[in-house]
Amino acid sequence: MHGRQFANRMNASYFDGGLAPGVIDRISLLPVDREDARVFVERMFRSMRNSGFVATDLSLLQADILAALISRLLPGNWIGRCRHTS
């Protein structure tokens, strides 16, 4: 799946197609090859829908954070950087 396909699927599934084109463009930059990033964003969007969040309230800044920052903070990006010690 490509980033654009993922963004369009999230838009249709959780926002009834109401996300702004710029938001979709930014979400399309999410590294969808990483399962942890896809799952995190999908859970977040599901929670937003369940809470009554309106698609037009998702800003470009929030979309940028999702696409660029979140994937860097998730454990899938930690390989070789963190290790557990007893």
MDTraj code that builds the backbone (N, CA, C; nanometers):
import mdtraj as md
import numpy as np

residues = "MET HIS GLY ARG GLN PHE ALA ASN ARG MET ASN ALA SER TYR PHE ASP GLY GLY LEU ALA PRO GLY VAL ILE ASP ARG ILE SER LEU LEU PRO VAL ASP ARG GLU ASP ALA ARG VAL PHE VAL GLU ARG MET PHE ARG SER MET ARG ASN SER GLY PHE VAL ALA THR ASP LEU SER LEU LEU GLN ALA ASP ILE LEU ALA ALA LEU ILE SER ARG LEU LEU PRO GLY ASN TRP ILE GLY ARG CYS ARG HIS THR SER".split()
xyz = np.array([
    [0.0852, -0.1181, 0.0000],
    [0.0000, 0.0000, 0.0000],
    [0.0893, 0.1238, 0.0000],
    [0.0499, 0.2209, -0.0771],
    [0.1221, 0.3472, -0.0845],
    [0.0627, 0.4461, 0.0149],
    [0.1395, 0.5492, 0.0470],
    [0.0952, 0.6500, 0.1415],
    [-0.0351, 0.7173, 0.1017],
    [-0.0506, 0.7452, -0.0268],
    [-0.1727, 0.8107, -0.0749],
    [-0.2932, 0.7181, -0.0581],
    [-0.2749, 0.5905, -0.0864],
    [-0.3839, 0.4940, -0.0676],
    [-0.4242, 0.4862, 0.0790],
    [-0.3251, 0.4826, 0.1661],
    [-0.3524, 0.4771, 0.3094],
    [-0.4282, 0.6018, 0.3540],
    [-0.3809, 0.7186, 0.3126],
    [-0.4458, 0.8442, 0.3513],
    [-0.5900, 0.8494, 0.3009],
    [-0.6118, 0.8072, 0.1778],
    [-0.7476, 0.8074, 0.1226],
    [-0.8377, 0.7085, 0.1961],
    [-0.7821, 0.5933, 0.2329],
    [-0.8613, 0.4946, 0.3076],
    [-0.8971, 0.5471, 0.4458],
    [-0.8026, 0.6128, 0.5146],
    [-0.8305, 0.6707, 0.6457],
    [-0.9363, 0.7805, 0.6346],
    [-0.9250, 0.8619, 0.5310],
    [-1.0202, 0.9698, 0.5093],
    [-1.1610, 0.9145, 0.4890],
    [-1.1727, 0.8122, 0.4066],
    [-1.3045, 0.7535, 0.3799],
    [-1.3595, 0.6808, 0.5021],
    [-1.2741, 0.6079, 0.5710],
    [-1.3193, 0.5250, 0.6833],
    [-1.3553, 0.6047, 0.8076],
    [-1.2796, 0.7082, 0.8373],
    [-1.2950, 0.7762, 0.9659],
    [-1.3456, 0.9200, 0.9573],
    [-1.3413, 0.9791, 0.8374],
    [-1.3818, 1.1193, 0.8255],
    [-1.4846, 1.1417, 0.7138],
    [-1.5423, 1.0337, 0.6630],
    [-1.6425, 1.0430, 0.5554],
    [-1.5953, 1.1286, 0.4384],
    [-1.4649, 1.1218, 0.4095],
    [-1.4087, 1.1956, 0.2969],
    [-1.3924, 1.3440, 0.3211],
    [-1.4009, 1.3878, 0.4466],
    [-1.4007, 1.5302, 0.4775],
    [-1.2668, 1.5952, 0.5037],
    [-1.1574, 1.5197, 0.4998],
    [-1.0267, 1.5819, 0.5247],
    [-0.9883, 1.6740, 0.4098],
    [-0.9230, 1.7824, 0.4433],
    [-0.8761, 1.8773, 0.3426],
    [-0.7683, 1.8124, 0.2553],
    [-0.7609, 1.8501, 0.1278],
    [-0.6586, 1.7933, 0.0388],
    [-0.5162, 1.8086, 0.0933],
    [-0.4860, 1.9220, 0.1549],
    [-0.3522, 1.9420, 0.2118],
    [-0.3221, 1.8453, 0.3249],
    [-0.4227, 1.8142, 0.4042],
    [-0.4058, 1.7169, 0.5139],
    [-0.3783, 1.5790, 0.4553],
    [-0.4524, 1.5426, 0.3530],
    [-0.4304, 1.4126, 0.2882],
    [-0.2905, 1.4061, 0.2289],
    [-0.2458, 1.5154, 0.1668],
    [-0.1101, 1.5200, 0.1104],
    [-0.0062, 1.4917, 0.2173],
    [-0.0223, 1.5525, 0.3333],
    [0.0761, 1.5350, 0.4401],
    [0.0696, 1.3954, 0.5014],
    [-0.0502, 1.3439, 0.5222],
    [-0.0647, 1.2084, 0.5773],
    [-0.0084, 1.1057, 0.4793],
    [-0.0125, 1.1371, 0.3517],
    [0.0428, 1.0473, 0.2498],
    [0.1926, 1.0267, 0.2668],
    [0.2583, 1.1151, 0.3390],
    [0.4029, 1.1044, 0.3614],
    [0.4378, 1.0087, 0.4747],
    [0.3372, 0.9588, 0.5449],
    [0.3604, 0.8633, 0.6527],
    [0.4308, 0.7396, 0.5980],
    [0.5317, 0.6884, 0.6685],
    [0.5989, 0.5674, 0.6209],
    [0.5092, 0.4444, 0.6401],
    [0.4219, 0.4194, 0.5434],
    [0.3226, 0.3127, 0.5565],
    [0.3838, 0.1738, 0.5497],
    [0.5113, 0.1644, 0.5177],
    [0.5777, 0.0349, 0.5210],
    [0.6001, -0.0116, 0.6652],
    [0.5848, 0.0792, 0.7604],
    [0.6007, 0.0446, 0.9024],
    [0.4642, 0.0203, 0.9650],
    [0.4426, -0.1013, 1.0087],
    [0.3142, -0.1385, 1.0679],
    [0.2828, -0.0559, 1.1918],
    [0.3828, -0.0299, 1.2769],
    [0.3555, 0.0446, 1.3999],
    [0.3025, 0.1843, 1.3699],
    [0.3535, 0.2496, 1.2665],
    [0.3063, 0.3828, 1.2296],
    [0.1635, 0.3776, 1.1757],
    [0.1362, 0.2793, 1.0879],
    [0.0006, 0.2651, 1.0335],
    [-0.1004, 0.2386, 1.1445],
    [-0.0687, 0.1461, 1.2345],
    [-0.1604, 0.1088, 1.3426],
    [-0.1839, 0.2274, 1.4359],
    [-0.0787, 0.3006, 1.4689],
    [-0.0926, 0.4161, 1.5577],
    [-0.1880, 0.5189, 1.4987],
    [-0.1663, 0.5534, 1.3721],
    [-0.2501, 0.6553, 1.3077],
    [-0.3940, 0.6056, 1.2947],
    [-0.4113, 0.4799, 1.2587],
    [-0.5478, 0.4278, 1.2456],
    [-0.6206, 0.4290, 1.3798],
    [-0.5532, 0.3914, 1.4875],
    [-0.6161, 0.3976, 1.6204],
    [-0.6507, 0.5406, 1.6584],
    [-0.5616, 0.6317, 1.6271],
    [-0.5870, 0.7719, 1.6582],
    [-0.7094, 0.8222, 1.5821],
    [-0.7171, 0.7910, 1.4534],
    [-0.8312, 0.8346, 1.3731],
    [-0.9609, 0.7688, 1.4204],
    [-0.9545, 0.6427, 1.4594],
    [-1.0731, 0.5752, 1.5126],
    [-1.1209, 0.6437, 1.6399],
    [-1.0281, 0.6788, 1.7259],
    [-1.0639, 0.7493, 1.8497],
    [-1.1225, 0.8872, 1.8195],
    [-1.0663, 0.9542, 1.7201],
    [-1.1177, 1.0848, 1.6818],
    [-1.2620, 1.0728, 1.6326],
    [-1.2872, 0.9736, 1.5474],
    [-1.4231, 0.9547, 1.4962],
    [-1.5191, 0.9227, 1.6101],
    [-1.4778, 0.8320, 1.7001],
    [-1.5647, 0.7920, 1.8108],
    [-1.5948, 0.9066, 1.9065],
    [-1.5056, 1.0039, 1.9122],
    [-1.5273, 1.1179, 2.0018],
    [-1.6048, 1.2314, 1.9357],
    [-1.6368, 1.2157, 1.8073],
    [-1.7123, 1.3189, 1.7376],
    [-1.6256, 1.4267, 1.6743],
    [-1.4963, 1.4005, 1.6600],
    [-1.4035, 1.4951, 1.6000],
    [-1.4467, 1.5255, 1.4562],
    [-1.4449, 1.6511, 1.4185],
    [-1.4844, 1.6943, 1.2846],
    [-1.3602, 1.6992, 1.1952],
    [-1.3706, 1.6439, 1.0762],
    [-1.2566, 1.6353, 0.9838],
    [-1.1917, 1.7703, 0.9591],
    [-1.2700, 1.8740, 0.9513],
    [-1.2145, 2.0065, 0.9218],
    [-1.1323, 2.0623, 1.0380],
    [-1.1391, 1.9984, 1.1528],
    [-1.0584, 2.0430, 1.2671],
    [-0.9182, 1.9824, 1.2674],
    [-0.8894, 1.8901, 1.1773],
    [-0.7550, 1.8326, 1.1679],
    [-0.6694, 1.9296, 1.0864],
    [-0.5730, 1.9916, 1.1526],
    [-0.4931, 2.0963, 1.0880],
    [-0.3765, 2.0385, 1.0093],
    [-0.3187, 2.1230, 0.9260],
    [-0.1997, 2.0835, 0.8509],
    [-0.0843, 2.0512, 0.9450],
    [-0.0725, 2.1254, 1.0538],
    [0.0332, 2.0994, 1.1513],
    [0.0161, 1.9614, 1.2144],
    [-0.1063, 1.9258, 1.2519],
    [-0.1302, 1.7936, 1.3083],
    [-0.0961, 1.6846, 1.2074],
    [-0.1324, 1.7050, 1.0828],
    [-0.1010, 1.6076, 0.9786],
    [0.0498, 1.5961, 0.9582],
    [0.1206, 1.7086, 0.9640],
    [0.2673, 1.7066, 0.9536],
    [0.3288, 1.6272, 1.0672],
    [0.2784, 1.6484, 1.1872],
    [0.3297, 1.5764, 1.3040],
    [0.3069, 1.4267, 1.2878],
    [0.1879, 1.3888, 1.2437],
    [0.1593, 1.2474, 1.2223],
    [0.2544, 1.1860, 1.1199],
    [0.2740, 1.2553, 1.0100],
    [0.3539, 1.2004, 0.9007],
    [0.5032, 1.1980, 0.9309],
    [0.5529, 1.2992, 0.9984],
    [0.6972, 1.3124, 1.0151],
    [0.7482, 1.2755, 1.1532],
    [0.6773, 1.3133, 1.2554],
    [0.7305, 1.2979, 1.3909],
    [0.6909, 1.1670, 1.4574],
    [0.5653, 1.1293, 1.4457],
    [0.5166, 1.0116, 1.5172],
    [0.5977, 0.8879, 1.4822],
    [0.6247, 0.8657, 1.3545],
    [0.6985, 0.7453, 1.3152],
    [0.8395, 0.7429, 1.3732],
    [0.8952, 0.8585, 1.4034],
    [1.0288, 0.8639, 1.4640],
    [1.0260, 0.8304, 1.6132],
    [0.9106, 0.8467, 1.6748],
    [0.8992, 0.8227, 1.8185],
    [0.8562, 0.6804, 1.8534],
    [0.8022, 0.6085, 1.7570],
    [0.7510, 0.4742, 1.7837],
    [0.8644, 0.3719, 1.7904],
    [0.8433, 0.2632, 1.8637],
    [0.9483, 0.1623, 1.8843],
    [1.0097, 0.1053, 1.7567],
    [0.9374, 0.1023, 1.6476],
    [0.9933, 0.0494, 1.5232],
    [1.1155, 0.1249, 1.4751],
    [1.1354, 0.2439, 1.5240],
    [1.2498, 0.3263, 1.4859],
    [1.3647, 0.3154, 1.5854],
    [1.3469, 0.2387, 1.6914],
    [1.4478, 0.2314, 1.7970],
    [1.5538, 0.1243, 1.7733],
    [1.5378, 0.0421, 1.6745],
    [1.6246, -0.0732, 1.6540],
    [1.7709, -0.0297, 1.6590],
    [1.8451, -0.0916, 1.7499],
    [1.9863, -0.0625, 1.7638],
    [2.0172, 0.0611, 1.8463],
    [1.9170, 0.1358, 1.8870],
    [1.9425, 0.2575, 1.9629],
    [1.9174, 0.2404, 2.1116],
    [1.8241, 0.1539, 2.1438],
    [1.7891, 0.1306, 2.2834],
    [1.8057, -0.0171, 2.3135],
    [1.8500, -0.0457, 2.4296],
    [1.8564, -0.1862, 2.4667],
    [1.8167, -0.1992, 2.6118],
    [1.7574, -0.3100, 2.6394],
    [1.7103, -0.3374, 2.7742],
    [1.8235, -0.4006, 2.8533],
    [1.8464, -0.3511, 2.9720],
    [1.9481, -0.4108, 3.0589],
    [1.8802, -0.4542, 3.1880],
    [1.9304, -0.5577, 3.2429],
    [1.8726, -0.6093, 3.3678],
    [1.9477, -0.5584, 3.4872],
])
top = md.Topology()
chain = top.add_chain()
for i, resn in enumerate(residues, 1):
    res = top.add_residue(resn, chain, resSeq=i)
    for name in ("N", "CA", "C"):
        top.add_atom(name, md.element.get_by_symbol(name[0]), res)
traj = md.Trajectory(xyz[None], top)
